[in-house]
Amino acid sequence: MNDDSTLETVATTNFPAQAEVIRSVLESGGFEAFVVNSNAPTYVGLVESVRVMVESSQVEAARKFLAENQEAVASEE
């Protein structure tokens, strides 16, 4: 990641393990992805606080990649 880059959220979840799966799927597609708030308390059903983020220049491509690979994300959950 460049020093002047900004990160944007491409996915949110309540579960850190699910965020790691999403990160892994993105990285398999060549995206540099980051999990944020993985240690946040999760109150099931209240707030999706764990975020998966990529560089802002890759947001659209990453979202498209996740949509095209939703089966891979779902099969790992």
Phi and psi restraints in degrees (range 20) as a CNS / XPLOR table:
assign (resid 1 and name C) (resid 2 and name N)
       (resid 2 and name CA) (resid 2 and name C) 1.0 -74.0 20.0 2
assign (resid 2 and name N) (resid 2 and name CA)
       (resid 2 and name C) (resid 3 and name N) 1.0 152.7 20.0 2
assign (resid 2 and name C) (resid 3 and name N)
       (resid 3 and name CA) (resid 3 and name C) 1.0 -63.6 20.0 2
assign (resid 3 and name N) (resid 3 and name CA)
       (resid 3 and name C) (resid 4 and name N) 1.0 -28.3 20.0 2
assign (resid 3 and name C) (resid 4 and name N)
       (resid 4 and name CA) (resid 4 and name C) 1.0 -97.4 20.0 2
assign (resid 4 and name N) (resid 4 and name CA)
       (resid 4 and name C) (resid 5 and name N) 1.0 10.9 20.0 2
assign (resid 4 and name C) (resid 5 and name N)
       (resid 5 and name CA) (resid 5 and name C) 1.0 -80.2 20.0 2
assign (resid 5 and name N) (resid 5 and name CA)
       (resid 5 and name C) (resid 6 and name N) 1.0 155.3 20.0 2
assign (resid 5 and name C) (resid 6 and name N)
       (resid 6 and name CA) (resid 6 and name C) 1.0 -118.5 20.0 2
assign (resid 6 and name N) (resid 6 and name CA)
       (resid 6 and name C) (resid 7 and name N) 1.0 153.7 20.0 2
assign (resid 6 and name C) (resid 7 and name N)
       (resid 7 and name CA) (resid 7 and name C) 1.0 -103.1 20.0 2
assign (resid 7 and name N) (resid 7 and name CA)
       (resid 7 and name C) (resid 8 and name N) 1.0 146.9 20.0 2
assign (resid 7 and name C) (resid 8 and name N)
       (resid 8 and name CA) (resid 8 and name C) 1.0 -133.3 20.0 2
assign (resid 8 and name N) (resid 8 and name CA)
       (resid 8 and name C) (resid 9 and name N) 1.0 149.9 20.0 2
assign (resid 8 and name C) (resid 9 and name N)
       (resid 9 and name CA) (resid 9 and name C) 1.0 -77.7 20.0 2
assign (resid 9 and name N) (resid 9 and name CA)
       (resid 9 and name C) (resid 10 and name N) 1.0 133.0 20.0 2
assign (resid 9 and name C) (resid 10 and name N)
       (resid 10 and name CA) (resid 10 and name C) 1.0 -113.5 20.0 2
assign (resid 10 and name N) (resid 10 and name CA)
       (resid 10 and name C) (resid 11 and name N) 1.0 -15.1 20.0 2
assign (resid 10 and name C) (resid 11 and name N)
       (resid 11 and name CA) (resid 11 and name C) 1.0 -157.5 20.0 2
assign (resid 11 and name N) (resid 11 and name CA)
       (resid 11 and name C) (resid 12 and name N) 1.0 148.7 20.0 2
assign (resid 11 and name C) (resid 12 and name N)
       (resid 12 and name CA) (resid 12 and name C) 1.0 -132.7 20.0 2
assign (resid 12 and name N) (resid 12 and name CA)
       (resid 12 and name C) (resid 13 and name N) 1.0 153.0 20.0 2
assign (resid 12 and name C) (resid 13 and name N)
       (resid 13 and name CA) (resid 13 and name C) 1.0 -157.2 20.0 2
assign (resid 13 and name N) (resid 13 and name CA)
       (resid 13 and name C) (resid 14 and name N) 1.0 168.0 20.0 2
assign (resid 13 and name C) (resid 14 and name N)
       (resid 14 and name CA) (resid 14 and name C) 1.0 -89.6 20.0 2
assign (resid 14 and name N) (resid 14 and name CA)
       (resid 14 and name C) (resid 15 and name N) 1.0 -13.5 20.0 2
assign (resid 14 and name C) (resid 15 and name N)
       (resid 15 and name CA) (resid 15 and name C) 1.0 -119.8 20.0 2
assign (resid 15 and name N) (resid 15 and name CA)
       (resid 15 and name C) (resid 16 and name N) 1.0 120.2 20.0 2
assign (resid 15 and name C) (resid 16 and name N)
       (resid 16 and name CA) (resid 16 and name C) 1.0 -56.0 20.0 2
assign (resid 16 and name N) (resid 16 and name CA)
       (resid 16 and name C) (resid 17 and name N) 1.0 -38.5 20.0 2
assign (resid 16 and name C) (resid 17 and name N)
       (resid 17 and name CA) (resid 17 and name C) 1.0 -63.7 20.0 2
assign (resid 17 and name N) (resid 17 and name CA)
       (resid 17 and name C) (resid 18 and name N) 1.0 -39.2 20.0 2
assign (resid 17 and name C) (resid 18 and name N)
       (resid 18 and name CA) (resid 18 and name C) 1.0 -65.8 20.0 2
assign (resid 18 and name N) (resid 18 and name CA)
       (resid 18 and name C) (resid 19 and name N) 1.0 -39.4 20.0 2
assign (resid 18 and name C) (resid 19 and name N)
       (resid 19 and name CA) (resid 19 and name C) 1.0 -62.6 20.0 2
assign (resid 19 and name N) (resid 19 and name CA)
       (resid 19 and name C) (resid 20 and name N) 1.0 -38.2 20.0 2
assign (resid 19 and name C) (resid 20 and name N)
       (resid 20 and name CA) (resid 20 and name C) 1.0 -66.1 20.0 2
assign (resid 20 and name N) (resid 20 and name CA)
       (resid 20 and name C) (resid 21 and name N) 1.0 -36.3 20.0 2
assign (resid 20 and name C) (resid 21 and name N)
       (resid 21 and name CA) (resid 21 and name C) 1.0 -63.6 20.0 2
assign (resid 21 and name N) (resid 21 and name CA)
       (resid 21 and name C) (resid 22 and name N) 1.0 -45.6 20.0 2
assign (resid 21 and name C) (resid 22 and name N)
       (resid 22 and name CA) (resid 22 and name C) 1.0 -62.0 20.0 2
assign (resid 22 and name N) (resid 22 and name CA)
       (resid 22 and name C) (resid 23 and name N) 1.0 -44.0 20.0 2
assign (resid 22 and name C) (resid 23 and name N)
       (resid 23 and name CA) (resid 23 and name C) 1.0 -58.3 20.0 2
assign (resid 23 and name N) (resid 23 and name CA)
       (resid 23 and name C) (resid 24 and name N) 1.0 -44.4 20.0 2
assign (resid 23 and name C) (resid 24 and name N)
       (resid 24 and name CA) (resid 24 and name C) 1.0 -62.3 20.0 2
assign (resid 24 and name N) (resid 24 and name CA)
       (resid 24 and name C) (resid 25 and name N) 1.0 -43.0 20.0 2
assign (resid 24 and name C) (resid 25 and name N)
       (resid 25 and name CA) (resid 25 and name C) 1.0 -62.5 20.0 2
assign (resid 25 and name N) (resid 25 and name CA)
       (resid 25 and name C) (resid 26 and name N) 1.0 -44.6 20.0 2
assign (resid 25 and name C) (resid 26 and name N)
       (resid 26 and name CA) (resid 26 and name C) 1.0 -61.3 20.0 2
assign (resid 26 and name N) (resid 26 and name CA)
       (resid 26 and name C) (resid 27 and name N) 1.0 -43.9 20.0 2
assign (resid 26 and name C) (resid 27 and name N)
       (resid 27 and name CA) (resid 27 and name C) 1.0 -65.4 20.0 2
assign (resid 27 and name N) (resid 27 and name CA)
       (resid 27 and name C) (resid 28 and name N) 1.0 -31.1 20.0 2
assign (resid 27 and name C) (resid 28 and name N)
       (resid 28 and name CA) (resid 28 and name C) 1.0 -66.0 20.0 2
assign (resid 28 and name N) (resid 28 and name CA)
       (resid 28 and name C) (resid 29 and name N) 1.0 -22.0 20.0 2
assign (resid 28 and name C) (resid 29 and name N)
       (resid 29 and name CA) (resid 29 and name C) 1.0 -94.2 20.0 2
assign (resid 29 and name N) (resid 29 and name CA)
       (resid 29 and name C) (resid 30 and name N) 1.0 6.2 20.0 2
assign (resid 29 and name C) (resid 30 and name N)
       (resid 30 and name CA) (resid 30 and name C) 1.0 92.3 20.0 2
assign (resid 30 and name N) (resid 30 and name CA)
       (resid 30 and name C) (resid 31 and name N) 1.0 8.3 20.0 2
assign (resid 30 and name C) (resid 31 and name N)
       (resid 31 and name CA) (resid 31 and name C) 1.0 -91.2 20.0 2
assign (resid 31 and name N) (resid 31 and name CA)
       (resid 31 and name C) (resid 32 and name N) 1.0 144.6 20.0 2
assign (resid 31 and name C) (resid 32 and name N)
       (resid 32 and name CA) (resid 32 and name C) 1.0 -91.7 20.0 2
assign (resid 32 and name N) (resid 32 and name CA)
       (resid 32 and name C) (resid 33 and name N) 1.0 113.1 20.0 2
assign (resid 32 and name C) (resid 33 and name N)
       (resid 33 and name CA) (resid 33 and name C) 1.0 -121.0 20.0 2
assign (resid 33 and name N) (resid 33 and name CA)
       (resid 33 and name C) (resid 34 and name N) 1.0 152.5 20.0 2
assign (resid 33 and name C) (resid 34 and name N)
       (resid 34 and name CA) (resid 34 and name C) 1.0 -133.3 20.0 2
assign (resid 34 and name N) (resid 34 and name CA)
       (resid 34 and name C) (resid 35 and name N) 1.0 141.1 20.0 2
assign (resid 34 and name C) (resid 35 and name N)
       (resid 35 and name CA) (resid 35 and name C) 1.0 -101.1 20.0 2
assign (resid 35 and name N) (resid 35 and name CA)
       (resid 35 and name C) (resid 36 and name N) 1.0 128.5 20.0 2
assign (resid 35 and name C) (resid 36 and name N)
       (resid 36 and name CA) (resid 36 and name C) 1.0 -119.1 20.0 2
assign (resid 36 and name N) (resid 36 and name CA)
       (resid 36 and name C) (resid 37 and name N) 1.0 139.9 20.0 2
assign (resid 36 and name C) (resid 37 and name N)
       (resid 37 and name CA) (resid 37 and name C) 1.0 70.8 20.0 2
assign (resid 37 and name N) (resid 37 and name CA)
       (resid 37 and name C) (resid 38 and name N) 1.0 30.1 20.0 2
assign (resid 37 and name C) (resid 38 and name N)
       (resid 38 and name CA) (resid 38 and name C) 1.0 -67.2 20.0 2
assign (resid 38 and name N) (resid 38 and name CA)
       (resid 38 and name C) (resid 39 and name N) 1.0 -16.3 20.0 2
assign (resid 38 and name C) (resid 39 and name N)
       (resid 39 and name CA) (resid 39 and name C) 1.0 -100.7 20.0 2
assign (resid 39 and name N) (resid 39 and name CA)
       (resid 39 and name C) (resid 40 and name N) 1.0 5.8 20.0 2
assign (resid 39 and name C) (resid 40 and name N)
       (resid 40 and name CA) (resid 40 and name C) 1.0 -68.6 20.0 2
assign (resid 40 and name N) (resid 40 and name CA)
       (resid 40 and name C) (resid 41 and name N) 1.0 145.3 20.0 2
assign (resid 40 and name C) (resid 41 and name N)
       (resid 41 and name CA) (resid 41 and name C) 1.0 -64.8 20.0 2
assign (resid 41 and name N) (resid 41 and name CA)
       (resid 41 and name C) (resid 42 and name N) 1.0 136.7 20.0 2
assign (resid 41 and name C) (resid 42 and name N)
       (resid 42 and name CA) (resid 42 and name C) 1.0 -110.7 20.0 2
assign (resid 42 and name N) (resid 42 and name CA)
       (resid 42 and name C) (resid 43 and name N) 1.0 120.3 20.0 2
assign (resid 42 and name C) (resid 43 and name N)
       (resid 43 and name CA) (resid 43 and name C) 1.0 -104.5 20.0 2
assign (resid 43 and name N) (resid 43 and name CA)
       (resid 43 and name C) (resid 44 and name N) 1.0 101.2 20.0 2
assign (resid 43 and name C) (resid 44 and name N)
       (resid 44 and name CA) (resid 44 and name C) 1.0 -47.3 20.0 2
assign (resid 44 and name N) (resid 44 and name CA)
       (resid 44 and name C) (resid 45 and name N) 1.0 123.4 20.0 2
assign (resid 44 and name C) (resid 45 and name N)
       (resid 45 and name CA) (resid 45 and name C) 1.0 84.8 20.0 2
assign (resid 45 and name N) (resid 45 and name CA)
       (resid 45 and name C) (resid 46 and name N) 1.0 -9.3 20.0 2
assign (resid 45 and name C) (resid 46 and name N)
       (resid 46 and name CA) (resid 46 and name C) 1.0 -91.6 20.0 2
assign (resid 46 and name N) (resid 46 and name CA)
       (resid 46 and name C) (resid 47 and name N) 1.0 -56.0 20.0 2
assign (resid 46 and name C) (resid 47 and name N)
       (resid 47 and name CA) (resid 47 and name C) 1.0 -140.2 20.0 2
assign (resid 47 and name N) (resid 47 and name CA)
       (resid 47 and name C) (resid 48 and name N) 1.0 130.1 20.0 2
assign (resid 47 and name C) (resid 48 and name N)
       (resid 48 and name CA) (resid 48 and name C) 1.0 -85.8 20.0 2
assign (resid 48 and name N) (resid 48 and name CA)
       (resid 48 and name C) (resid 49 and name N) 1.0 99.7 20.0 2
assign (resid 48 and name C) (resid 49 and name N)
       (resid 49 and name CA) (resid 49 and name C) 1.0 -103.8 20.0 2
assign (resid 49 and name N) (resid 49 and name CA)
       (resid 49 and name C) (resid 50 and name N) 1.0 -13.3 20.0 2
assign (resid 49 and name C) (resid 50 and name N)
       (resid 50 and name CA) (resid 50 and name C) 1.0 -92.7 20.0 2
assign (resid 50 and name N) (resid 50 and name CA)
       (resid 50 and name C) (resid 51 and name N) 1.0 124.1 20.0 2
assign (resid 50 and name C) (resid 51 and name N)
       (resid 51 and name CA) (resid 51 and name C) 1.0 -116.4 20.0 2
assign (resid 51 and name N) (resid 51 and name CA)
       (resid 51 and name C) (resid 52 and name N) 1.0 146.8 20.0 2
assign (resid 51 and name C) (resid 52 and name N)
       (resid 52 and name CA) (resid 52 and name C) 1.0 -110.3 20.0 2
assign (resid 52 and name N) (resid 52 and name CA)
       (resid 52 and name C) (resid 53 and name N) 1.0 126.1 20.0 2
assign (resid 52 and name C) (resid 53 and name N)
       (resid 53 and name CA) (resid 53 and name C) 1.0 -125.9 20.0 2
assign (resid 53 and name N) (resid 53 and name CA)
       (resid 53 and name C) (resid 54 and name N) 1.0 150.9 20.0 2
assign (resid 53 and name C) (resid 54 and name N)
       (resid 54 and name CA) (resid 54 and name C) 1.0 -134.3 20.0 2
assign (resid 54 and name N) (resid 54 and name CA)
       (resid 54 and name C) (resid 55 and name N) 1.0 169.8 20.0 2
assign (resid 54 and name C) (resid 55 and name N)
       (resid 55 and name CA) (resid 55 and name C) 1.0 -59.9 20.0 2
assign (resid 55 and name N) (resid 55 and name CA)
       (resid 55 and name C) (resid 56 and name N) 1.0 143.6 20.0 2
assign (resid 55 and name C) (resid 56 and name N)
       (resid 56 and name CA) (resid 56 and name C) 1.0 -57.3 20.0 2
assign (resid 56 and name N) (resid 56 and name CA)
       (resid 56 and name C) (resid 57 and name N) 1.0 -31.0 20.0 2
assign (resid 56 and name C) (resid 57 and name N)
       (resid 57 and name CA) (resid 57 and name C) 1.0 -70.1 20.0 2
assign (resid 57 and name N) (resid 57 and name CA)
       (resid 57 and name C) (resid 58 and name N) 1.0 -13.6 20.0 2
assign (resid 57 and name C) (resid 58 and name N)
       (resid 58 and name CA) (resid 58 and name C) 1.0 -110.8 20.0 2
assign (resid 58 and name N) (resid 58 and name CA)
       (resid 58 and name C) (resid 59 and name N) 1.0 4.1 20.0 2
assign (resid 58 and name C) (resid 59 and name N)
       (resid 59 and name CA) (resid 59 and name C) 1.0 -58.2 20.0 2
assign (resid 59 and name N) (resid 59 and name CA)
       (resid 59 and name C) (resid 60 and name N) 1.0 -52.7 20.0 2
assign (resid 59 and name C) (resid 60 and name N)
       (resid 60 and name CA) (resid 60 and name C) 1.0 -61.1 20.0 2
assign (resid 60 and name N) (resid 60 and name CA)
       (resid 60 and name C) (resid 61 and name N) 1.0 -45.7 20.0 2
assign (resid 60 and name C) (resid 61 and name N)
       (resid 61 and name CA) (resid 61 and name C) 1.0 -64.6 20.0 2
assign (resid 61 and name N) (resid 61 and name CA)
       (resid 61 and name C) (resid 62 and name N) 1.0 -39.1 20.0 2
assign (resid 61 and name C) (resid 62 and name N)
       (resid 62 and name CA) (resid 62 and name C) 1.0 -66.7 20.0 2
assign (resid 62 and name N) (resid 62 and name CA)
       (resid 62 and name C) (resid 63 and name N) 1.0 -42.2 20.0 2
assign (resid 62 and name C) (resid 63 and name N)
       (resid 63 and name CA) (resid 63 and name C) 1.0 -63.3 20.0 2
assign (resid 63 and name N) (resid 63 and name CA)
       (resid 63 and name C) (resid 64 and name N) 1.0 -41.1 20.0 2
assign (resid 63 and name C) (resid 64 and name N)
       (resid 64 and name CA) (resid 64 and name C) 1.0 -64.0 20.0 2
assign (resid 64 and name N) (resid 64 and name CA)
       (resid 64 and name C) (resid 65 and name N) 1.0 -44.0 20.0 2
assign (resid 64 and name C) (resid 65 and name N)
       (resid 65 and name CA) (resid 65 and name C) 1.0 -60.8 20.0 2
assign (resid 65 and name N) (resid 65 and name CA)
       (resid 65 and name C) (resid 66 and name N) 1.0 -43.8 20.0 2
assign (resid 65 and name C) (resid 66 and name N)
       (resid 66 and name CA) (resid 66 and name C) 1.0 -62.9 20.0 2
assign (resid 66 and name N) (resid 66 and name CA)
       (resid 66 and name C) (resid 67 and name N) 1.0 -41.3 20.0 2
assign (resid 66 and name C) (resid 67 and name N)
       (resid 67 and name CA) (resid 67 and name C) 1.0 -62.6 20.0 2
assign (resid 67 and name N) (resid 67 and name CA)
       (resid 67 and name C) (resid 68 and name N) 1.0 -41.1 20.0 2
assign (resid 67 and name C) (resid 68 and name N)
       (resid 68 and name CA) (resid 68 and name C) 1.0 -72.0 20.0 2
assign (resid 68 and name N) (resid 68 and name CA)
       (resid 68 and name C) (resid 69 and name N) 1.0 -21.8 20.0 2
assign (resid 68 and name C) (resid 69 and name N)
       (resid 69 and name CA) (resid 69 and name C) 1.0 -115.6 20.0 2
assign (resid 69 and name N) (resid 69 and name CA)
       (resid 69 and name C) (resid 70 and name N) 1.0 27.8 20.0 2
assign (resid 69 and name C) (resid 70 and name N)
       (resid 70 and name CA) (resid 70 and name C) 1.0 -58.3 20.0 2
assign (resid 70 and name N) (resid 70 and name CA)
       (resid 70 and name C) (resid 71 and name N) 1.0 -32.5 20.0 2
assign (resid 70 and name C) (resid 71 and name N)
       (resid 71 and name CA) (resid 71 and name C) 1.0 -63.0 20.0 2
assign (resid 71 and name N) (resid 71 and name CA)
       (resid 71 and name C) (resid 72 and name N) 1.0 -39.8 20.0 2
assign (resid 71 and name C) (resid 72 and name N)
       (resid 72 and name CA) (resid 72 and name C) 1.0 -65.3 20.0 2
assign (resid 72 and name N) (resid 72 and name CA)
       (resid 72 and name C) (resid 73 and name N) 1.0 -39.9 20.0 2
assign (resid 72 and name C) (resid 73 and name N)
       (resid 73 and name CA) (resid 73 and name C) 1.0 -65.2 20.0 2
assign (resid 73 and name N) (resid 73 and name CA)
       (resid 73 and name C) (resid 74 and name N) 1.0 -46.2 20.0 2
assign (resid 73 and name C) (resid 74 and name N)
       (resid 74 and name CA) (resid 74 and name C) 1.0 -68.4 20.0 2
assign (resid 74 and name N) (resid 74 and name CA)
       (resid 74 and name C) (resid 75 and name N) 1.0 -36.1 20.0 2
assign (resid 74 and name C) (resid 75 and name N)
       (resid 75 and name CA) (resid 75 and name C) 1.0 -70.2 20.0 2
assign (resid 75 and name N) (resid 75 and name CA)
       (resid 75 and name C) (resid 76 and name N) 1.0 -21.0 20.0 2
assign (resid 75 and name C) (resid 76 and name N)
       (resid 76 and name CA) (resid 76 and name C) 1.0 -90.4 20.0 2
assign (resid 76 and name N) (resid 76 and name CA)
       (resid 76 and name C) (resid 77 and name N) 1.0 -9.8 20.0 2
